[in-house]
Amino acid sequence: MTASPLIPVPIPDSVAALIGSCMPIHILQAEIDAECAAREAYRFRSPLCAEDRADREHALSTLARSNKILAAYNPRLIIKPGRTY
């Protein structure tokens, strides 16, 4: 029996550090930026004032820029907004 892909399985910090040590620094930074931007973009709820819309658009553009870098390295690393894991 295999684990369901819908249930996230935590990995130990040492394993995450080992995985991170095998990746270029700019890819790791893009992954961090994308995670933060996705979280920031979905922090806003309707109705949005002009300032909140601008902040949300900035977060979405940061997410798109980071995803472009991640997709060039490995398309499976793309971070989608609203992802639960």
C-alpha atoms as an extended CHARMM CRD file, in Angstrom:
* protein
*
        85  EXT
         1         1  MET       CA              0.0000000000        0.0000000000        0.0000000000  PROA      1               0.0000000000
         2         2  THR       CA              1.3060000000        3.4510000000       -0.8580000000  PROA      2               0.0000000000
         3         3  ALA       CA              0.7500000000        6.7490000000        0.9190000000  PROA      3               0.0000000000
         4         4  SER       CA             -1.8740000000        9.0790000000       -0.4530000000  PROA      4               0.0000000000
         5         5  PRO       CA             -0.4570000000       12.0680000000       -2.3790000000  PROA      5               0.0000000000
         6         6  LEU       CA             -3.0040000000       14.2700000000       -0.5970000000  PROA      6               0.0000000000
         7         7  ILE       CA             -1.4740000000       13.7180000000        2.8300000000  PROA      7               0.0000000000
         8         8  PRO       CA              1.7540000000       15.6950000000        3.2590000000  PROA      8               0.0000000000
         9         9  VAL       CA              4.4730000000       13.7540000000        5.0180000000  PROA      9               0.0000000000
        10        10  PRO       CA              6.9310000000       15.8890000000        6.9970000000  PROA      10              0.0000000000
        11        11  ILE       CA             10.6100000000       15.3240000000        6.3900000000  PROA      11              0.0000000000
        12        12  PRO       CA             13.3020000000       15.7650000000        9.0330000000  PROA      12              0.0000000000
        13        13  ASP       CA             15.3250000000       18.9770000000        9.0070000000  PROA      13              0.0000000000
        14        14  SER       CA             18.5110000000       17.0790000000        8.2620000000  PROA      14              0.0000000000
        15        15  VAL       CA             16.9670000000       15.5850000000        5.1070000000  PROA      15              0.0000000000
        16        16  ALA       CA             15.7190000000       19.0200000000        4.0050000000  PROA      16              0.0000000000
        17        17  ALA       CA             19.2140000000       20.4430000000        4.5670000000  PROA      17              0.0000000000
        18        18  LEU       CA             20.7310000000       17.6260000000        2.4940000000  PROA      18              0.0000000000
        19        19  ILE       CA             18.2840000000       18.2710000000       -0.3450000000  PROA      19              0.0000000000
        20        20  GLY       CA             18.9470000000       22.0030000000       -0.1350000000  PROA      20              0.0000000000
        21        21  SER       CA             22.7100000000       21.5010000000       -0.2530000000  PROA      21              0.0000000000
        22        22  CYS       CA             22.3430000000       19.8170000000       -3.6510000000  PROA      22              0.0000000000
        23        23  MET       CA             20.4700000000       22.7720000000       -5.1890000000  PROA      23              0.0000000000
        24        24  PRO       CA             21.9230000000       26.0830000000       -6.3740000000  PROA      24              0.0000000000
        25        25  ILE       CA             21.4560000000       29.0270000000       -4.0120000000  PROA      25              0.0000000000
        26        26  HSD       CA             19.3640000000       31.0600000000       -6.4770000000  PROA      26              0.0000000000
        27        27  ILE       CA             16.8840000000       28.1600000000       -6.7670000000  PROA      27              0.0000000000
        28        28  LEU       CA             16.5450000000       27.8980000000       -2.9890000000  PROA      28              0.0000000000
        29        29  GLN       CA             15.9880000000       31.6600000000       -2.7630000000  PROA      29              0.0000000000
        30        30  ALA       CA             13.3710000000       31.5050000000       -5.5290000000  PROA      30              0.0000000000
        31        31  GLU       CA             11.5620000000       28.7340000000       -3.6670000000  PROA      31              0.0000000000
        32        32  ILE       CA             11.4890000000       30.7740000000       -0.4500000000  PROA      32              0.0000000000
        33        33  ASP       CA             10.3230000000       33.8760000000       -2.3270000000  PROA      33              0.0000000000
        34        34  ALA       CA              7.5640000000       31.9190000000       -4.0740000000  PROA      34              0.0000000000
        35        35  GLU       CA              6.2910000000       30.4020000000       -0.8150000000  PROA      35              0.0000000000
        36        36  CYS       CA              6.1730000000       33.8220000000        0.8640000000  PROA      36              0.0000000000
        37        37  ALA       CA              4.5250000000       35.4650000000       -2.1540000000  PROA      37              0.0000000000
        38        38  ALA       CA              1.8520000000       32.7550000000       -2.4150000000  PROA      38              0.0000000000
        39        39  ARG       CA              1.0660000000       33.1390000000        1.2760000000  PROA      39              0.0000000000
        40        40  GLU       CA              0.9720000000       36.9320000000        0.9340000000  PROA      40              0.0000000000
        41        41  ALA       CA             -1.2360000000       36.9020000000       -2.1750000000  PROA      41              0.0000000000
        42        42  TYR       CA             -3.9510000000       34.8750000000       -0.5010000000  PROA      42              0.0000000000
        43        43  ARG       CA             -3.8610000000       36.8390000000        2.7120000000  PROA      43              0.0000000000
        44        44  PHE       CA             -6.1070000000       39.4480000000        1.1020000000  PROA      44              0.0000000000
        45        45  ARG       CA             -9.8790000000       38.9300000000        0.9330000000  PROA      45              0.0000000000
        46        46  SER       CA            -12.5190000000       40.8480000000       -1.0200000000  PROA      46              0.0000000000
        47        47  PRO       CA            -13.4530000000       43.6510000000       -1.1540000000  PROA      47              0.0000000000
        48        48  LEU       CA             -9.9970000000       45.1070000000       -1.6060000000  PROA      48              0.0000000000
        49        49  CYS       CA             -9.0670000000       48.7530000000       -1.3640000000  PROA      49              0.0000000000
        50        50  ALA       CA             -6.6380000000       50.1920000000       -3.9260000000  PROA      50              0.0000000000
        51        51  GLU       CA             -3.6340000000       49.7140000000       -1.6410000000  PROA      51              0.0000000000
        52        52  ASP       CA             -4.5160000000       46.0670000000       -0.9180000000  PROA      52              0.0000000000
        53        53  ARG       CA             -4.9960000000       45.3840000000       -4.6390000000  PROA      53              0.0000000000
        54        54  ALA       CA             -1.5580000000       46.8390000000       -5.3370000000  PROA      54              0.0000000000
        55        55  ASP       CA              0.0160000000       44.7050000000       -2.5870000000  PROA      55              0.0000000000
        56        56  ARG       CA             -1.7210000000       41.5870000000       -3.8990000000  PROA      56              0.0000000000
        57        57  GLU       CA             -0.5850000000       42.2860000000       -7.4640000000  PROA      57              0.0000000000
        58        58  HSD       CA              2.9750000000       42.7940000000       -6.2250000000  PROA      58              0.0000000000
        59        59  ALA       CA              2.8550000000       39.4400000000       -4.4130000000  PROA      59              0.0000000000
        60        60  LEU       CA              1.4820000000       37.7240000000       -7.5400000000  PROA      60              0.0000000000
        61        61  SER       CA              4.2280000000       39.2430000000       -9.7020000000  PROA      61              0.0000000000
        62        62  THR       CA              6.8640000000       38.0600000000       -7.2240000000  PROA      62              0.0000000000
        63        63  LEU       CA              5.3060000000       34.5950000000       -7.3160000000  PROA      63              0.0000000000
        64        64  ALA       CA              5.3550000000       34.5720000000      -11.1300000000  PROA      64              0.0000000000
        65        65  ARG       CA              8.9930000000       35.7110000000      -11.2370000000  PROA      65              0.0000000000
        66        66  SER       CA             10.0460000000       33.0500000000       -8.7320000000  PROA      66              0.0000000000
        67        67  ASN       CA              8.0550000000       30.3560000000      -10.5350000000  PROA      67              0.0000000000
        68        68  LYS       CA              9.8120000000       31.2250000000      -13.7800000000  PROA      68              0.0000000000
        69        69  ILE       CA             13.1620000000       30.5220000000      -12.1240000000  PROA      69              0.0000000000
        70        70  LEU       CA             11.8710000000       27.3300000000      -10.5040000000  PROA      70              0.0000000000
        71        71  ALA       CA             10.3150000000       26.0640000000      -13.7500000000  PROA      71              0.0000000000
        72        72  ALA       CA             13.5920000000       26.5390000000      -15.6000000000  PROA      72              0.0000000000
        73        73  TYR       CA             15.3130000000       24.3410000000      -13.0020000000  PROA      73              0.0000000000
        74        74  ASN       CA             12.5470000000       21.7540000000      -12.5260000000  PROA      74              0.0000000000
        75        75  PRO       CA              8.8930000000       22.2510000000      -13.5830000000  PROA      75              0.0000000000
        76        76  ARG       CA              7.6640000000       20.2010000000      -10.6100000000  PROA      76              0.0000000000
        77        77  LEU       CA              8.9630000000       22.8750000000       -8.2010000000  PROA      77              0.0000000000
        78        78  ILE       CA              6.3920000000       25.4580000000       -9.3080000000  PROA      78              0.0000000000
        79        79  ILE       CA              4.3790000000       26.8050000000       -6.3850000000  PROA      79              0.0000000000
        80        80  LYS       CA              0.7110000000       27.4300000000       -7.0230000000  PROA      80              0.0000000000
        81        81  PRO       CA             -1.2610000000       30.0340000000       -5.0880000000  PROA      81              0.0000000000
        82        82  GLY       CA             -3.5630000000       28.5450000000       -2.4940000000  PROA      82              0.0000000000
        83        83  ARG       CA             -1.5790000000       25.3180000000       -2.2130000000  PROA      83              0.0000000000
        84        84  THR       CA             -2.3480000000       23.5980000000        1.0760000000  PROA      84              0.0000000000
        85        85  TYR       CA              0.9760000000       21.8320000000        1.5540000000  PROA      85              0.0000000000
